[in-house]
Amino acid sequence: MSKFLIVGLGNIGNEYANTRHNIGFDVIHAFVQRHGGSLRVERLAYVAELKWKGKKLICICPTTFMNLSGCAFKYWLDKEKVPLENTLTIVDDLALPLDKIRLRAGGTHAGHNGLKDIQLILGTDQYPKLRFGIGNEYPKGMQVDFVLGKWMASETPTVQLKIDKCMEIIENFVSIGIAQTMNEVNKLSIKA
């Protein structure tokens, strides 16, 4: 049975719930729920194990806080003996508009602290990432407040549609592979 590690980045704690920076957590929660699983507290992460179409999916939300995501990623990668190309990290991306999602087989951290830590710990940026565009509609100097801020009511319908699309992307990544999945999603514009 092939194994996959699906990693949603975010921060633990109620003050971070439903913020732009926690979209990785939100996607994992929705995905696990959709597949009848539940997350439990384990070492360095909330973890759920799912079986789907003959595959085993280890879904994690690191409990190390965003800037130390690499520890949890590496621990579960090694513990479950998952090949790096069978991992998918879901992350917020300021450089993408709200209606966009990007799937890539590798690529830089682009200034994202969670990805920066994973890259530092792994010693490579060549691992699959699903980037969830959050836009960059904030005044100069207000980036942190924007990223750690909650979604506006006007954004919520689009965010929900994109979470649904991300769940489909995870399923396709696992079943048909990254190349075909990238072709299907990277040109999409998703708006409510």
C-alpha positions as CSV (number, residue, x, y, z in Angstrom):
1,M,0.0,0.0,0.0
2,S,1.5,3.3,-1.0
3,K,1.7,6.0,1.6
4,F,1.3,9.7,1.5
5,L,2.0,12.5,4.0
6,I,-0.5,15.4,3.7
7,V,0.7,18.4,5.7
8,G,-1.5,21.5,6.4
9,L,0.5,24.5,7.8
10,G,-0.9,26.8,10.5
11,N,-0.7,27.8,14.1
12,I,-2.4,26.1,17.1
13,G,-4.6,28.1,19.4
14,N,-8.1,29.7,19.1
15,E,-6.6,33.2,18.3
16,Y,-5.3,31.7,15.0
17,A,-8.5,29.8,14.0
18,N,-10.0,30.8,10.7
19,T,-7.2,33.2,9.8
20,R,-5.6,33.4,6.4
21,H,-2.3,31.9,7.7
22,N,-4.2,28.8,9.0
23,I,-5.7,27.7,5.7
24,G,-3.5,24.6,5.6
25,F,-5.1,23.5,8.9
26,D,-8.6,24.3,7.6
27,V,-8.0,22.2,4.4
28,I,-6.7,19.2,6.4
29,H,-9.7,19.4,8.9
30,A,-12.2,19.5,6.0
31,F,-10.4,16.6,4.2
32,V,-10.2,14.4,7.2
33,Q,-13.8,15.0,8.1
34,R,-14.9,14.3,4.4
35,H,-13.2,10.9,4.7
36,G,-14.7,10.0,8.0
37,G,-11.5,10.4,10.0
38,S,-10.6,12.4,13.1
39,L,-7.5,14.2,14.2
40,R,-5.8,13.2,17.4
41,V,-2.9,14.7,19.3
42,E,0.3,12.8,18.6
43,R,4.0,13.8,18.7
44,L,4.5,17.3,17.2
45,A,1.1,17.3,15.3
46,Y,-2.6,16.6,15.1
47,V,-2.7,13.4,13.1
48,A,-5.3,11.4,11.2
49,E,-4.7,8.2,9.2
50,L,-7.0,7.6,6.3
51,K,-7.3,4.7,3.9
52,W,-8.6,5.7,0.4
53,K,-8.5,3.8,-2.9
54,G,-5.8,1.4,-1.6
55,K,-3.6,4.2,-0.4
56,K,-2.7,5.2,3.2
57,L,-2.8,9.0,3.9
58,I,-1.2,10.4,7.0
59,C,-2.7,13.8,7.5
60,I,-1.0,16.2,9.9
61,C,-1.3,19.7,11.3
62,P,1.9,20.5,13.1
63,T,1.6,21.7,16.7
64,T,5.0,23.3,16.6
65,F,3.7,26.7,15.4
66,M,4.2,27.8,11.8
67,N,7.9,28.9,12.0
68,L,9.0,25.4,13.3
69,S,6.9,23.3,10.9
70,G,10.0,21.4,9.7
71,C,10.4,19.4,12.9
72,A,6.9,17.9,12.6
73,F,7.2,17.4,8.8
74,K,10.5,15.5,9.2
75,Y,9.4,13.4,12.2
76,W,6.3,12.1,10.4
77,L,8.1,11.7,7.1
78,D,10.7,9.5,8.8
79,K,8.3,7.7,11.1
80,E,5.9,6.7,8.3
81,K,8.8,6.2,5.8
82,V,7.0,8.3,3.1
83,P,9.0,9.2,0.0
84,L,9.4,13.0,-0.3
85,E,7.6,13.1,-3.6
86,N,4.5,11.5,-1.9
87,T,4.1,14.5,0.4
88,L,1.9,17.5,-0.1
89,T,2.2,20.6,1.9
90,I,-0.8,23.0,1.9
91,V,0.1,26.6,2.6
92,D,-1.2,30.2,2.3
93,D,0.4,32.4,-0.4
94,L,0.3,36.2,-0.4
95,A,1.7,36.3,-4.0
96,L,-1.4,34.6,-5.4
97,P,-4.7,36.4,-5.7
98,L,-7.6,35.0,-3.7
99,D,-9.1,33.1,-6.7
100,K,-5.9,31.1,-7.4
101,I,-4.4,27.9,-6.3
102,R,-1.0,26.6,-7.4
103,L,0.3,23.1,-7.3
104,R,4.1,22.6,-7.8
105,A,6.4,19.6,-7.5
106,G,9.1,21.8,-5.9
107,G,10.1,25.5,-5.5
108,T,11.4,28.0,-3.0
109,H,9.8,29.0,0.2
110,A,9.1,32.5,-1.3
111,G,9.5,34.1,2.1
112,H,6.9,31.9,3.9
113,N,8.4,31.0,7.3
114,G,6.7,27.6,7.6
115,L,8.1,26.5,4.2
116,K,11.5,28.1,5.0
117,D,11.8,25.9,8.1
118,I,10.8,22.8,6.2
119,Q,13.4,23.6,3.5
120,L,16.0,24.2,6.2
121,I,15.3,20.9,8.0
122,L,15.0,18.8,4.8
123,G,17.9,20.5,3.0
124,T,15.8,20.8,-0.2
125,D,12.9,22.8,-1.6
126,Q,12.0,19.9,-3.9
127,Y,8.8,18.6,-2.3
128,P,5.2,19.2,-3.5
129,K,3.3,22.2,-2.4
130,L,-0.2,23.3,-2.8
131,R,-0.3,27.1,-2.5
132,F,-3.7,28.7,-1.5
133,G,-3.8,32.3,-2.7
134,I,-4.9,34.7,0.0
135,G,-4.3,37.9,-2.0
136,N,-2.3,40.9,-0.8
137,E,-5.0,43.6,-0.2
138,Y,-3.4,45.3,2.8
139,P,-1.9,48.7,3.5
140,K,1.9,49.1,3.5
141,G,3.4,47.7,6.7
142,M,0.3,45.7,7.6
143,Q,1.3,42.3,6.1
144,V,1.5,40.5,9.5
145,D,-2.0,41.8,10.5
146,F,-3.4,40.7,7.2
147,V,-1.9,37.2,7.2
148,L,-2.9,36.6,10.8
149,G,-6.3,38.3,10.2
150,K,-9.6,36.5,9.7
151,W,-11.3,36.2,6.3
152,M,-13.7,39.0,5.4
153,A,-17.3,38.0,5.0
154,S,-17.1,38.8,1.3
155,E,-14.1,36.3,0.9
156,T,-15.7,33.4,2.8
157,P,-17.8,31.9,-0.1
158,T,-14.7,31.8,-2.4
159,V,-12.5,30.4,0.5
160,Q,-15.1,27.6,1.0
161,L,-15.1,26.8,-2.7
162,K,-11.3,26.7,-2.7
163,I,-11.2,24.4,0.3
164,D,-13.6,22.0,-1.6
165,K,-11.3,22.3,-4.6
166,C,-8.2,21.6,-2.4
167,M,-9.8,18.4,-1.1
168,E,-10.3,17.3,-4.7
169,I,-6.7,18.2,-5.6
170,I,-5.4,16.0,-2.7
171,E,-7.4,13.1,-4.0
172,N,-6.1,13.6,-7.5
173,F,-2.5,14.1,-6.3
174,V,-2.8,10.7,-4.6
175,S,-4.7,8.9,-7.3
176,I,-3.5,10.3,-10.7
177,G,-0.2,12.0,-9.7
178,I,1.1,15.5,-9.5
179,A,1.7,16.2,-13.3
180,Q,-1.8,15.5,-14.4
181,T,-3.3,17.3,-11.3
182,M,-1.1,20.4,-12.0
183,N,-2.4,20.6,-15.5
184,E,-6.0,20.5,-14.2
185,V,-5.7,23.1,-11.5
186,N,-3.0,25.7,-12.1
187,K,-5.0,27.7,-14.7
188,L,-8.3,27.7,-12.7
189,S,-9.9,30.8,-11.4
190,I,-12.1,29.9,-8.4
191,K,-14.7,32.6,-7.4
192,A,-18.0,32.4,-5.6
